[in-house]
Amino acid sequence: MENKNNTKLDDNQLKQAAGGYYGGFPYIDQWKCARCGYCTTICPAGAITYDGSDYHINQDECFLCGKCVNDCVFDAISSEG
């Protein structure tokens, strides 16, 4: 797998970055989201973007590593799987 910067990440790097979590596709509960932007800084794939009012996760770029699910301090990101 590669991130947005075409840096290849192997499975061990993804597991380490995500604390070993592999779950379903993450989604952001906009009601819980504090719009702090922390998720955009921790996503190894660069898959989380801000459109000026809400944050979104790009399914085509997401590695499904779960780092955002594990690290969101507002519990605004959870897994569908």
C-alpha positions in Angstrom: 0.0 0.0 0.0 1.0 3.6 -0.6 0.0 6.8 1.0 -0.8 10.0 -0.7 2.9 10.8 -1.1 3.6 7.5 -2.8 5.4 6.2 0.2 5.0 2.5 0.5 3.9 1.1 3.8 4.0 -2.6 4.6 1.6 -4.4 6.8 3.8 -4.2 9.8 4.1 -0.4 9.5 0.3 -0.2 9.2 -0.2 -2.4 12.2 2.3 -0.4 14.2 0.7 2.9 13.2 -2.8 1.7 14.1 -2.0 -0.3 17.2 -2.8 -3.5 15.4 -6.4 -2.5 14.6 -8.0 -3.7 11.3 -11.7 -3.0 11.2 -14.3 -1.9 8.8 -14.4 1.3 7.0 -14.3 4.3 9.4 -16.8 7.1 9.3 -17.0 10.4 11.1 -20.1 11.3 13.2 -20.4 15.0 12.4 -22.4 15.6 15.6 -19.5 14.3 17.8 -16.7 15.8 15.7 -15.1 18.9 17.4 -13.4 19.9 14.1 -10.1 20.0 15.8 -8.3 18.5 12.7 -6.2 16.0 14.7 -7.4 13.2 12.5 -5.9 14.8 9.4 -2.5 14.8 11.1 -2.5 11.2 12.2 -3.9 9.5 9.1 -1.0 7.6 7.5 -2.9 7.6 4.1 -3.8 11.2 4.1 -7.4 10.1 3.5 -9.1 12.6 5.8 -10.0 16.0 4.4 -11.9 19.1 5.5 -14.4 20.8 3.2 -14.8 24.0 5.2 -17.5 22.7 7.5 -17.1 18.9 7.9 -14.3 16.2 7.8 -14.6 13.3 5.4 -12.7 10.0 4.9 -11.9 9.1 1.3 -12.7 5.4 0.8 -10.3 5.1 -2.1 -7.3 6.4 -0.1 -8.1 4.9 3.4 -5.9 2.0 4.4 -8.4 0.7 6.9 -5.7 0.8 9.6 -8.0 2.3 12.3 -5.6 4.8 13.6 -8.3 7.5 13.4 -10.8 5.3 15.2 -8.3 4.6 18.0 -7.0 8.1 18.4 -10.0 10.4 18.1 -10.3 11.9 21.6 -13.9 12.8 20.9 -14.9 9.3 19.8 -16.3 10.9 16.6 -14.8 8.3 14.3 -16.0 4.7 14.5 -15.9 1.6 12.3 -18.7 0.2 10.3 -17.3 -3.3 10.4 
